[in-house]
Amino acid sequence: MTCEAVVLEAFGEPLRPKEIEVPELGEGQVLVMLEASGVCGSDVHMADGEDPRVPLPIILGHEGVGRAVR
Ligand SMILES: [Zn+2]
């Protein structure tokens, strides 16, 4: 199964929509169909490359709202 995500591939560059593979769920994990996601200040700092711990590529956003589908 795939889904659409907006991905940061390089610091300081625009986010790009991509079709990505949904990983298999592990024990105790839930698949959530996001309906909205906020962009907070830490996302902006990560996109600008101000946190060297951020691995690339990355899907930003950690303030999501959605439905558990599996
Ligand atoms: Zn935040």
N, CA, C, O and the ligand as a Tripos MOL2 file, in Angstrom:
@<TRIPOS>MOLECULE
protein
  281   279    71     0     0
PROTEIN
NO_CHARGES

@<TRIPOS>ATOM
      1 N           0.8520   -1.1790    0.0000 N.3       1 MET1
      2 CA          0.0000    0.0000    0.0000 C.3       1 MET1
      3 C           0.8940    1.2370    0.0000 C.2       1 MET1
      4 O           1.9360    1.2730    0.6540 O.2       1 MET1
      5 N           0.4650    2.2340   -0.7400 N.am      2 THR2
      6 CA          1.1990    3.4990   -0.7650 C.3       2 THR2
      7 C           0.2910    4.6310   -0.2850 C.2       2 THR2
      8 O          -0.9260    4.4750   -0.1770 O.2       2 THR2
      9 N           0.9120    5.7600   -0.0040 N.am      3 CYS3
     10 CA          0.1500    6.9580    0.3560 C.3       3 CYS3
     11 C           0.9080    8.1760   -0.1540 C.2       3 CYS3
     12 O           2.0720    8.0880   -0.5450 O.2       3 CYS3
     13 N           0.2220    9.3120   -0.1390 N.am      4 GLU4
     14 CA          0.8580   10.5470   -0.5660 C.3       4 GLU4
     15 C           1.3940   11.2680    0.6620 C.2       4 GLU4
     16 O           0.7020   11.3840    1.6730 O.2       4 GLU4
     17 N           2.6210   11.7490    0.5720 N.am      5 ALA5
     18 CA          3.2300   12.4960    1.6710 C.3       5 ALA5
     19 C           3.9820   13.6830    1.0850 C.2       5 ALA5
     20 O           4.3720   13.6740   -0.0820 O.2       5 ALA5
     21 N           4.1760   14.6910    1.9030 N.am      6 VAL6
     22 CA          4.9850   15.8450    1.5000 C.3       6 VAL6
     23 C           6.3130   15.7060    2.2260 C.2       6 VAL6
     24 O           6.3580   15.6700    3.4560 O.2       6 VAL6
     25 N           7.3950   15.6270    1.4540 N.am      7 VAL7
     26 CA          8.6860   15.1910    1.9780 C.3       7 VAL7
     27 C           9.7230   16.3020    1.8630 C.2       7 VAL7
     28 O           9.7970   17.0040    0.8540 O.2       7 VAL7
     29 N          10.5270   16.4460    2.9250 N.am      8 LEU8
     30 CA         11.7010   17.3230    2.8870 C.3       8 LEU8
     31 C          12.8940   16.4590    2.4980 C.2       8 LEU8
     32 O          13.2790   15.5540    3.2380 O.2       8 LEU8
     33 N          13.4830   16.7440    1.3260 N.am      9 GLU9
     34 CA         14.6090   15.9500    0.8420 C.3       9 GLU9
     35 C          15.9440   16.6660    1.0110 C.2       9 GLU9
     36 O          16.9960   16.0270    1.0510 O.2       9 GLU9
     37 N          15.9020   18.0050    1.1120 N.am     10 ALA10
     38 CA         17.1300   18.7900    1.3000 C.3      10 ALA10
     39 C          16.7840   20.0310    2.1040 C.2      10 ALA10
     40 O          15.7620   20.6720    1.8600 O.2      10 ALA10
     41 N          17.6470   20.3720    3.0750 N.am     11 PHE11
     42 CA         17.4050   21.5470    3.9190 C.3      11 PHE11
     43 C          17.3390   22.8130    3.0730 C.2      11 PHE11
     44 O          18.1460   23.0210    2.1670 O.2      11 PHE11
     45 N          16.3560   23.6530    3.3920 N.am     12 GLY12
     46 CA         16.2110   24.9260    2.6980 C.3      12 GLY12
     47 C          15.5140   24.8310    1.3600 C.2      12 GLY12
     48 O          15.3050   25.8460    0.6960 O.2      12 GLY12
     49 N          15.1470   23.6210    0.9510 N.am     13 GLU13
     50 CA         14.4590   23.4220   -0.3270 C.3      13 GLU13
     51 C          12.9610   23.2650   -0.0660 C.2      13 GLU13
     52 O          12.5670   22.9410    1.0550 O.2      13 GLU13
     53 N          12.1140   23.4890   -1.0830 N.am     14 PRO14
     54 CA         10.6690   23.2920   -0.8930 C.3      14 PRO14
     55 C          10.3370   21.8360   -0.5890 C.2      14 PRO14
     56 O          11.0360   20.9250   -1.0330 O.2      14 PRO14
     57 N           9.2530   21.6220    0.1800 N.am     15 LEU15
     58 CA          8.7420   20.2750    0.4090 C.3      15 LEU15
     59 C           8.1540   19.7740   -0.9050 C.2      15 LEU15
     60 O           7.6060   20.5490   -1.6880 O.2      15 LEU15
     61 N           8.2770   18.4560   -1.1390 N.am     16 ARG16
     62 CA          7.8050   17.9000   -2.4050 C.3      16 ARG16
     63 C           6.8240   16.7570   -2.1410 C.2      16 ARG16
     64 O           7.0830   15.8930   -1.3030 O.2      16 ARG16
     65 N           5.6810   16.7550   -2.8680 N.am     17 PRO17
     66 CA          4.7450   15.6370   -2.7200 C.3      17 PRO17
     67 C           5.3350   14.3840   -3.3490 C.2      17 PRO17
     68 O           5.9010   14.4310   -4.4410 O.2      17 PRO17
     69 N           5.1950   13.2520   -2.6410 N.am     18 LYS18
     70 CA          5.7210   11.9870   -3.1370 C.3      18 LYS18
     71 C           4.7560   10.8610   -2.7740 C.2      18 LYS18
     72 O           4.0290   10.9330   -1.7830 O.2      18 LYS18
     73 N           4.7720    9.8260   -3.5990 N.am     19 GLU19
     74 CA          4.0500    8.6050   -3.2900 C.3      19 GLU19
     75 C           5.0340    7.7160   -2.5340 C.2      19 GLU19
     76 O           6.1040    7.3960   -3.0510 O.2      19 GLU19
     77 N           4.6810    7.3200   -1.3200 N.am     20 ILE20
     78 CA          5.6020    6.5090   -0.5120 C.3      20 ILE20
     79 C           4.9300    5.2140   -0.0790 C.2      20 ILE20
     80 O           3.7030    5.1290   -0.0210 O.2      20 ILE20
     81 N           5.7300    4.2230    0.2190 N.am     21 GLU21
     82 CA          5.2430    2.9410    0.7000 C.3      21 GLU21
     83 C           4.8890    3.0570    2.1870 C.2      21 GLU21
     84 O           5.6720    3.5840    2.9780 O.2      21 GLU21
     85 N           3.7070    2.5600    2.5600 N.am     22 VAL22
     86 CA          3.3100    2.5320    3.9730 C.3      22 VAL22
     87 C           3.9810    1.3210    4.6060 C.2      22 VAL22
     88 O           3.7930    0.2000    4.1340 O.2      22 VAL22
     89 N           4.7580    1.5240    5.6620 N.am     23 PRO23
     90 CA          5.4480    0.3880    6.2790 C.3      23 PRO23
     91 C           4.4710   -0.5790    6.9530 C.2      23 PRO23
     92 O           3.3780   -0.1870    7.3610 O.2      23 PRO23
     93 N           4.8760   -1.8350    7.0610 N.am     24 GLU24
     94 CA          4.0770   -2.8130    7.7890 C.3      24 GLU24
     95 C           3.9880   -2.3840    9.2510 C.2      24 GLU24
     96 O           4.9510   -1.8700    9.8200 O.2      24 GLU24
     97 N           2.8130   -2.6020    9.8510 N.am     25 LEU25
     98 CA          2.6350   -2.2240   11.2490 C.3      25 LEU25
     99 C           3.2890   -3.2510   12.1520 C.2      25 LEU25
    100 O           3.1980   -4.4550   11.9120 O.2      25 LEU25
    101 N           3.9490   -2.7630   13.1930 N.am     26 GLY26
    102 CA          4.5170   -3.6260   14.2100 C.3      26 GLY26
    103 C           3.5460   -3.8080   15.3600 C.2      26 GLY26
    104 O           2.4750   -3.2020   15.3880 O.2      26 GLY26
    105 N           3.9290   -4.6430   16.3000 N.am     27 GLU27
    106 CA          3.1110   -4.9030   17.4840 C.3      27 GLU27
    107 C           2.7830   -3.5880   18.2010 C.2      27 GLU27
    108 O           3.6830   -2.8080   18.5120 O.2      27 GLU27
    109 N           1.4980   -3.3450   18.4610 N.am     28 GLY28
    110 CA          1.0830   -2.1610   19.1960 C.3      28 GLY28
    111 C           1.0260   -0.8840   18.3790 C.2      28 GLY28
    112 O           0.7310    0.1770   18.9280 O.2      28 GLY28
    113 N           1.3050   -0.9530   17.0630 N.am     29 GLN29
    114 CA          1.2560    0.2540   16.2300 C.3      29 GLN29
    115 C          -0.1140    0.4010   15.5860 C.2      29 GLN29
    116 O          -0.8260   -0.5850   15.3940 O.2      29 GLN29
    117 N          -0.4820    1.6340   15.2530 N.am     30 VAL30
    118 CA         -1.7820    1.9520   14.6690 C.3      30 VAL30
    119 C          -1.5470    2.7740   13.4010 C.2      30 VAL30
    120 O          -0.6990    3.6670   13.3810 O.2      30 VAL30
    121 N          -2.2990    2.4670   12.3470 N.am     31 LEU31
    122 CA         -2.2350    3.2660   11.1240 C.3      31 LEU31
    123 C          -3.2950    4.3590   11.2180 C.2      31 LEU31
    124 O          -4.4720    4.0630   11.4240 O.2      31 LEU31
    125 N          -2.8880    5.6180   11.0680 N.am     32 VAL32
    126 CA         -3.7950    6.7600   11.1750 C.3      32 VAL32
    127 C          -3.8670    7.4680    9.8280 C.2      32 VAL32
    128 O          -2.8410    7.8430    9.2590 O.2      32 VAL32
    129 N          -5.0830    7.6470    9.3220 N.am     33 MET33
    130 CA         -5.3100    8.4340    8.1070 C.3      33 MET33
    131 C          -5.4170    9.8890    8.5260 C.2      33 MET33
    132 O          -6.4260   10.3040    9.0960 O.2      33 MET33
    133 N          -4.3640   10.6730    8.2400 N.am     34 LEU34
    134 CA         -4.3550   12.0760    8.6640 C.3      34 LEU34
    135 C          -5.3730   12.8880    7.8950 C.2      34 LEU34
    136 O          -5.5240   12.7350    6.6830 O.2      34 LEU34
    137 N          -6.0640   13.7470    8.6070 N.am     35 GLU35
    138 CA         -7.0230   14.6560    7.9820 C.3      35 GLU35
    139 C          -6.5230   16.0960    8.0350 C.2      35 GLU35
    140 O          -6.9460   16.9320    7.2360 O.2      35 GLU35
    141 N          -5.6230   16.3860    8.9770 N.am     36 ALA36
    142 CA         -5.0300   17.7180    9.0750 C.3      36 ALA36
    143 C          -3.7380   17.5960    9.8630 C.2      36 ALA36
    144 O          -3.5930   16.7090   10.7050 O.2      36 ALA36
    145 N          -2.8030   18.4910    9.5850 N.am     37 SER37
    146 CA         -1.5480   18.5060   10.3250 C.3      37 SER37
    147 C          -1.0880   19.9460   10.4920 C.2      37 SER37
    148 O          -1.0780   20.7240    9.5380 O.2      37 SER37
    149 N          -0.7110   20.2860   11.7090 N.am     38 GLY38
    150 CA         -0.1830   21.6070   11.9570 C.3      38 GLY38
    151 C           1.2850   21.6830   11.5770 C.2      38 GLY38
    152 O           1.9580   20.6600   11.4480 O.2      38 GLY38
    153 N           1.7690   22.8820   11.4020 N.am     39 VAL39
    154 CA          3.1930   23.1250   11.1900 C.3      39 VAL39
    155 C           3.6510   23.9740   12.3530 C.2      39 VAL39
    156 O           3.2250   25.1200   12.4950 O.2      39 VAL39
    157 N           4.5240   23.4180   13.1930 N.am     40 CYS40
    158 CA          4.9680   24.1840   14.3490 C.3      40 CYS40
    159 C           6.3700   24.7320   14.1060 C.2      40 CYS40
    160 O           7.0070   24.4210   13.1000 O.2      40 CYS40
    161 N           6.8360   25.5480   15.0370 N.am     41 GLY41
    162 CA          8.1330   26.1900   14.8740 C.3      41 GLY41
    163 C           9.2780   25.2150   14.7150 C.2      41 GLY41
    164 O          10.2240   25.4850   13.9750 O.2      41 GLY41
    165 N           9.2080   24.0640   15.4110 N.am     42 SER42
    166 CA         10.3060   23.1010   15.2750 C.3      42 SER42
    167 C          10.3640   22.5250   13.8600 C.2      42 SER42
    168 O          11.4500   22.2160   13.3690 O.2      42 SER42
    169 N           9.2090   22.3760   13.1950 N.am     43 ASP43
    170 CA          9.2140   21.9160   11.7970 C.3      43 ASP43
    171 C           9.9520   22.9230   10.9070 C.2      43 ASP43
    172 O          10.7300   22.5440   10.0320 O.2      43 ASP43
    173 N           9.6950   24.1920   11.1450 N.am     44 VAL44
    174 CA         10.3410   25.2390   10.3430 C.3      44 VAL44
    175 C          11.8500   25.2180   10.5700 C.2      44 VAL44
    176 O          12.6190   25.3310    9.6150 O.2      44 VAL44
    177 N          12.2830   25.0730   11.8310 N.am     45 HIS45
    178 CA         13.7190   25.0150   12.1310 C.3      45 HIS45
    179 C          14.3590   23.7770   11.4770 C.2      45 HIS45
    180 O          15.4710   23.8480   10.9530 O.2      45 HIS45
    181 N          13.6390   22.6380   11.5160 N.am     46 MET46
    182 CA         14.1810   21.4200   10.8800 C.3      46 MET46
    183 C          14.3060   21.6070    9.3750 C.2      46 MET46
    184 O          15.3130   21.2190    8.7840 O.2      46 MET46
    185 N          13.2890   22.2000    8.7500 N.am     47 ALA47
    186 CA         13.3140   22.3970    7.2990 C.3      47 ALA47
    187 C          14.4660   23.3180    6.8860 C.2      47 ALA47
    188 O          15.0330   23.1800    5.8020 O.2      47 ALA47
    189 N          14.7950   24.2600    7.7730 N.am     48 ASP48
    190 CA         15.8900   25.1930    7.4780 C.3      48 ASP48
    191 C          17.2690   24.5910    7.7700 C.2      48 ASP48
    192 O          18.2910   25.2130    7.4810 O.2      48 ASP48
    193 N          17.2990   23.3730    8.3470 N.am     49 GLY49
    194 CA         18.5750   22.7170    8.6150 C.3      49 GLY49
    195 C          19.2320   23.1630    9.9060 C.2      49 GLY49
    196 O          20.4460   23.0230   10.0610 O.2      49 GLY49
    197 N          18.4470   23.7010   10.8440 N.am     50 GLU50
    198 CA         19.0080   24.2240   12.0830 C.3      50 GLU50
    199 C          19.1990   23.1540   13.1560 C.2      50 GLU50
    200 O          19.7640   23.4310   14.2150 O.2      50 GLU50
    201 N          18.7340   21.9420   12.8900 N.am     51 ASP51
    202 CA         18.9260   20.8330   13.8410 C.3      51 ASP51
    203 C          19.6910   19.7200   13.1240 C.2      51 ASP51
    204 O          19.1190   19.0120   12.2960 O.2      51 ASP51
    205 N          20.9800   19.5620   13.4380 N.am     52 PRO52
    206 CA         21.8060   18.5860   12.7080 C.3      52 PRO52
    207 C          21.4120   17.1320   12.9610 C.2      52 PRO52
    208 O          21.9130   16.2330   12.2860 O.2      52 PRO52
    209 N          20.5150   16.8880   13.9320 N.am     53 ARG53
    210 CA         20.0870   15.5060   14.2140 C.3      53 ARG53
    211 C          19.0160   15.0240   13.2370 C.2      53 ARG53
    212 O          18.6900   13.8370   13.2230 O.2      53 ARG53
    213 N          18.4670   15.9190   12.4230 N.am     54 VAL54
    214 CA         17.3480   15.5590   11.5420 C.3      54 VAL54
    215 C          17.8600   14.7470   10.3490 C.2      54 VAL54
    216 O          18.6890   15.2290    9.5770 O.2      54 VAL54
    217 N          17.3590   13.5000   10.2000 N.am     55 PRO55
    218 CA         17.7640   12.6950    9.0450 C.3      55 PRO55
    219 C          16.9390   13.0800    7.8160 C.2      55 PRO55
    220 O          15.7740   13.4570    7.9420 O.2      55 PRO55
    221 N          17.5280   12.9860    6.6550 N.am     56 LEU56
    222 CA         16.8240   13.2630    5.3990 C.3      56 LEU56
    223 C          16.7540   11.9880    4.5640 C.2      56 LEU56
    224 O          17.6910   11.1920    4.6090 O.2      56 LEU56
    225 N          15.6950   11.7640    3.8120 N.am     57 PRO57
    226 CA         14.4760   12.5680    3.7270 C.3      57 PRO57
    227 C          13.6200   12.3770    4.9650 C.2      57 PRO57
    228 O          13.7570   11.3870    5.6830 O.2      57 PRO57
    229 N          12.7310   13.3400    5.2110 N.am     58 ILE58
    230 CA         11.8570   13.2720    6.3800 C.3      58 ILE58
    231 C          10.4830   13.8490    6.0440 C.2      58 ILE58
    232 O          10.3620   14.7780    5.2460 O.2      58 ILE58
    233 N           9.4560   13.2820    6.6660 N.am     59 ILE59
    234 CA          8.0990   13.8300    6.5850 C.3      59 ILE59
    235 C           7.8990   14.6440    7.8500 C.2      59 ILE59
    236 O           7.8390   14.0900    8.9470 O.2      59 ILE59
    237 N           7.7940   15.9580    7.7000 N.am     60 LEU60
    238 CA          7.6330   16.8400    8.8560 C.3      60 LEU60
    239 C           6.1840   16.8360    9.3330 C.2      60 LEU60
    240 O           5.2900   16.3350    8.6510 O.2      60 LEU60
    241 N           5.9760   17.3960   10.5000 N.am     61 GLY61
    242 CA          4.6250   17.4880   11.0500 C.3      61 GLY61
    243 C           4.4410   16.4660   12.1380 C.2      61 GLY61
    244 O           4.5800   15.2660   11.9010 O.2      61 GLY61
    245 N           4.1330   16.9240   13.3200 N.am     62 HIS62
    246 CA          3.9280   16.0200   14.4460 C.3      62 HIS62
    247 C           2.7290   16.4640   15.2670 C.2      62 HIS62
    248 O           2.6010   16.1180   16.4410 O.2      62 HIS62
    249 N           1.8520   17.2360   14.6350 N.am     63 GLU63
    250 CA          0.6480   17.7150   15.3100 C.3      63 GLU63
    251 C          -0.5580   17.3480   14.4480 C.2      63 GLU63
    252 O          -1.3120   18.2160   14.0080 O.2      63 GLU63
    253 N          -0.7250   16.0560   14.2180 N.am     64 GLY64
    254 CA         -1.7490   15.6030   13.2870 C.3      64 GLY64
    255 C          -3.0710   15.2460   13.9510 C.2      64 GLY64
    256 O          -3.1390   14.9450   15.1430 O.2      64 GLY64
    257 N          -4.1230   15.2920   13.1300 N.am     65 VAL65
    258 CA         -5.4570   14.8550   13.5260 C.3      65 VAL65
    259 C          -5.9660   13.9100   12.4540 C.2      65 VAL65
    260 O          -5.8860   14.2130   11.2640 O.2      65 VAL65
    261 N          -6.4920   12.7570   12.8740 N.am     66 GLY66
    262 CA         -6.9820   11.8180   11.8770 C.3      66 GLY66
    263 C          -7.7710   10.6910   12.5050 C.2      66 GLY66
    264 O          -8.1630   10.7550   13.6700 O.2      66 GLY66
    265 N          -7.9980    9.6440   11.7010 N.am     67 ARG67
    266 CA         -8.7780    8.4710   12.1350 C.3      67 ARG67
    267 C          -7.8730    7.2550   12.1400 C.2      67 ARG67
    268 O          -7.0890    7.0500   11.2130 O.2      67 ARG67
    269 N          -7.9820    6.4570   13.1730 N.am     68 ALA68
    270 CA         -7.2780    5.1750   13.2050 C.3      68 ALA68
    271 C          -7.9910    4.2330   12.2340 C.2      68 ALA68
    272 O          -9.1840    3.9730   12.3930 O.2      68 ALA68
    273 N          -7.2780    3.7220   11.2360 N.am     69 VAL69
    274 CA         -7.9130    2.8710   10.2220 C.3      69 VAL69
    275 C          -7.4560    1.4070   10.3360 C.2      69 VAL69
    276 O          -8.0700    0.5240    9.7380 O.2      69 VAL69
    277 N          -6.4130    1.1520   11.0780 N.am     70 ARG70
    278 CA         -5.9490   -0.2290   11.2540 C.3      70 ARG70
    279 C          -5.1290   -0.3640   12.5190 C.2      70 ARG70
    280 O          -4.6540   -1.4560   12.8330 O.2      70 ARG70
    281 ZN          5.5770   21.0400   17.6690 Zn       71 ZN71
@<TRIPOS>BOND
     1     1     2 1
     2     2     3 1
     3     3     4 2
     4     3     5 am
     5     5     6 1
     6     6     7 1
     7     7     8 2
     8     7     9 am
     9     9    10 1
    10    10    11 1
    11    11    12 2
    12    11    13 am
    13    13    14 1
    14    14    15 1
    15    15    16 2
    16    15    17 am
    17    17    18 1
    18    18    19 1
    19    19    20 2
    20    19    21 am
    21    21    22 1
    22    22    23 1
    23    23    24 2
    24    23    25 am
    25    25    26 1
    26    26    27 1
    27    27    28 2
    28    27    29 am
    29    29    30 1
    30    30    31 1
    31    31    32 2
    32    31    33 am
    33    33    34 1
    34    34    35 1
    35    35    36 2
    36    35    37 am
    37    37    38 1
    38    38    39 1
    39    39    40 2
    40    39    41 am
    41    41    42 1
    42    42    43 1
    43    43    44 2
    44    43    45 am
    45    45    46 1
    46    46    47 1
    47    47    48 2
    48    47    49 am
    49    49    50 1
    50    50    51 1
    51    51    52 2
    52    51    53 am
    53    53    54 1
    54    54    55 1
    55    55    56 2
    56    55    57 am
    57    57    58 1
    58    58    59 1
    59    59    60 2
    60    59    61 am
    61    61    62 1
    62    62    63 1
    63    63    64 2
    64    63    65 am
    65    65    66 1
    66    66    67 1
    67    67    68 2
    68    67    69 am
    69    69    70 1
    70    70    71 1
    71    71    72 2
    72    71    73 am
    73    73    74 1
    74    74    75 1
    75    75    76 2
    76    75    77 am
    77    77    78 1
    78    78    79 1
    79    79    80 2
    80    79    81 am
    81    81    82 1
    82    82    83 1
    83    83    84 2
    84    83    85 am
    85    85    86 1
    86    86    87 1
    87    87    88 2
    88    87    89 am
    89    89    90 1
    90    90    91 1
    91    91    92 2
    92    91    93 am
    93    93    94 1
    94    94    95 1
    95    95    96 2
    96    95    97 am
    97    97    98 1
    98    98    99 1
    99    99   100 2
   100    99   101 am
   101   101   102 1
   102   102   103 1
   103   103   104 2
   104   103   105 am
   105   105   106 1
   106   106   107 1
   107   107   108 2
   108   107   109 am
   109   109   110 1
   110   110   111 1
   111   111   112 2
   112   111   113 am
   113   113   114 1
   114   114   115 1
   115   115   116 2
   116   115   117 am
   117   117   118 1
   118   118   119 1
   119   119   120 2
   120   119   121 am
   121   121   122 1
   122   122   123 1
   123   123   124 2
   124   123   125 am
   125   125   126 1
   126   126   127 1
   127   127   128 2
   128   127   129 am
   129   129   130 1
   130   130   131 1
   131   131   132 2
   132   131   133 am
   133   133   134 1
   134   134   135 1
   135   135   136 2
   136   135   137 am
   137   137   138 1
   138   138   139 1
   139   139   140 2
   140   139   141 am
   141   141   142 1
   142   142   143 1
   143   143   144 2
   144   143   145 am
   145   145   146 1
   146   146   147 1
   147   147   148 2
   148   147   149 am
   149   149   150 1
   150   150   151 1
   151   151   152 2
   152   151   153 am
   153   153   154 1
   154   154   155 1
   155   155   156 2
   156   155   157 am
   157   157   158 1
   158   158   159 1
   159   159   160 2
   160   159   161 am
   161   161   162 1
   162   162   163 1
   163   163   164 2
   164   163   165 am
   165   165   166 1
   166   166   167 1
   167   167   168 2
   168   167   169 am
   169   169   170 1
   170   170   171 1
   171   171   172 2
   172   171   173 am
   173   173   174 1
   174   174   175 1
   175   175   176 2
   176   175   177 am
   177   177   178 1
   178   178   179 1
   179   179   180 2
   180   179   181 am
   181   181   182 1
   182   182   183 1
   183   183   184 2
   184   183   185 am
   185   185   186 1
   186   186   187 1
   187   187   188 2
   188   187   189 am
   189   189   190 1
   190   190   191 1
   191   191   192 2
   192   191   193 am
   193   193   194 1
   194   194   195 1
   195   195   196 2
   196   195   197 am
   197   197   198 1
   198   198   199 1
   199   199   200 2
   200   199   201 am
   201   201   202 1
   202   202   203 1
   203   203   204 2
   204   203   205 am
   205   205   206 1
   206   206   207 1
   207   207   208 2
   208   207   209 am
   209   209   210 1
   210   210   211 1
   211   211   212 2
   212   211   213 am
   213   213   214 1
   214   214   215 1
   215   215   216 2
   216   215   217 am
   217   217   218 1
   218   218   219 1
   219   219   220 2
   220   219   221 am
   221   221   222 1
   222   222   223 1
   223   223   224 2
   224   223   225 am
   225   225   226 1
   226   226   227 1
   227   227   228 2
   228   227   229 am
   229   229   230 1
   230   230   231 1
   231   231   232 2
   232   231   233 am
   233   233   234 1
   234   234   235 1
   235   235   236 2
   236   235   237 am
   237   237   238 1
   238   238   239 1
   239   239   240 2
   240   239   241 am
   241   241   242 1
   242   242   243 1
   243   243   244 2
   244   243   245 am
   245   245   246 1
   246   246   247 1
   247   247   248 2
   248   247   249 am
   249   249   250 1
   250   250   251 1
   251   251   252 2
   252   251   253 am
   253   253   254 1
   254   254   255 1
   255   255   256 2
   256   255   257 am
   257   257   258 1
   258   258   259 1
   259   259   260 2
   260   259   261 am
   261   261   262 1
   262   262   263 1
   263   263   264 2
   264   263   265 am
   265   265   266 1
   266   266   267 1
   267   267   268 2
   268   267   269 am
   269   269   270 1
   270   270   271 1
   271   271   272 2
   272   271   273 am
   273   273   274 1
   274   274   275 1
   275   275   276 2
   276   275   277 am
   277   277   278 1
   278   278   279 1
   279   279   280 2
@<TRIPOS>SUBSTRUCTURE
     1 MET1         2 RESIDUE 1 A MET
     2 THR2         6 RESIDUE 1 A THR
     3 CYS3        10 RESIDUE 1 A CYS
     4 GLU4        14 RESIDUE 1 A GLU
     5 ALA5        18 RESIDUE 1 A ALA
     6 VAL6        22 RESIDUE 1 A VAL
     7 VAL7        26 RESIDUE 1 A VAL
     8 LEU8        30 RESIDUE 1 A LEU
     9 GLU9        34 RESIDUE 1 A GLU
    10 ALA10       38 RESIDUE 1 A ALA
    11 PHE11       42 RESIDUE 1 A PHE
    12 GLY12       46 RESIDUE 1 A GLY
    13 GLU13       50 RESIDUE 1 A GLU
    14 PRO14       54 RESIDUE 1 A PRO
    15 LEU15       58 RESIDUE 1 A LEU
    16 ARG16       62 RESIDUE 1 A ARG
    17 PRO17       66 RESIDUE 1 A PRO
    18 LYS18       70 RESIDUE 1 A LYS
    19 GLU19       74 RESIDUE 1 A GLU
    20 ILE20       78 RESIDUE 1 A ILE
    21 GLU21       82 RESIDUE 1 A GLU
    22 VAL22       86 RESIDUE 1 A VAL
    23 PRO23       90 RESIDUE 1 A PRO
    24 GLU24       94 RESIDUE 1 A GLU
    25 LEU25       98 RESIDUE 1 A LEU
    26 GLY26      102 RESIDUE 1 A GLY
    27 GLU27      106 RESIDUE 1 A GLU
    28 GLY28      110 RESIDUE 1 A GLY
    29 GLN29      114 RESIDUE 1 A GLN
    30 VAL30      118 RESIDUE 1 A VAL
    31 LEU31      122 RESIDUE 1 A LEU
    32 VAL32      126 RESIDUE 1 A VAL
    33 MET33      130 RESIDUE 1 A MET
    34 LEU34      134 RESIDUE 1 A LEU
    35 GLU35      138 RESIDUE 1 A GLU
    36 ALA36      142 RESIDUE 1 A ALA
    37 SER37      146 RESIDUE 1 A SER
    38 GLY38      150 RESIDUE 1 A GLY
    39 VAL39      154 RESIDUE 1 A VAL
    40 CYS40      158 RESIDUE 1 A CYS
    41 GLY41      162 RESIDUE 1 A GLY
    42 SER42      166 RESIDUE 1 A SER
    43 ASP43      170 RESIDUE 1 A ASP
    44 VAL44      174 RESIDUE 1 A VAL
    45 HIS45      178 RESIDUE 1 A HIS
    46 MET46      182 RESIDUE 1 A MET
    47 ALA47      186 RESIDUE 1 A ALA
    48 ASP48      190 RESIDUE 1 A ASP
    49 GLY49      194 RESIDUE 1 A GLY
    50 GLU50      198 RESIDUE 1 A GLU
    51 ASP51      202 RESIDUE 1 A ASP
    52 PRO52      206 RESIDUE 1 A PRO
    53 ARG53      210 RESIDUE 1 A ARG
    54 VAL54      214 RESIDUE 1 A VAL
    55 PRO55      218 RESIDUE 1 A PRO
    56 LEU56      222 RESIDUE 1 A LEU
    57 PRO57      226 RESIDUE 1 A PRO
    58 ILE58      230 RESIDUE 1 A ILE
    59 ILE59      234 RESIDUE 1 A ILE
    60 LEU60      238 RESIDUE 1 A LEU
    61 GLY61      242 RESIDUE 1 A GLY
    62 HIS62      246 RESIDUE 1 A HIS
    63 GLU63      250 RESIDUE 1 A GLU
    64 GLY64      254 RESIDUE 1 A GLY
    65 VAL65      258 RESIDUE 1 A VAL
    66 GLY66      262 RESIDUE 1 A GLY
    67 ARG67      266 RESIDUE 1 A ARG
    68 ALA68      270 RESIDUE 1 A ALA
    69 VAL69      274 RESIDUE 1 A VAL
    70 ARG70      278 RESIDUE 1 A ARG
    71 ZN71       281 GROUP 0 **** ****
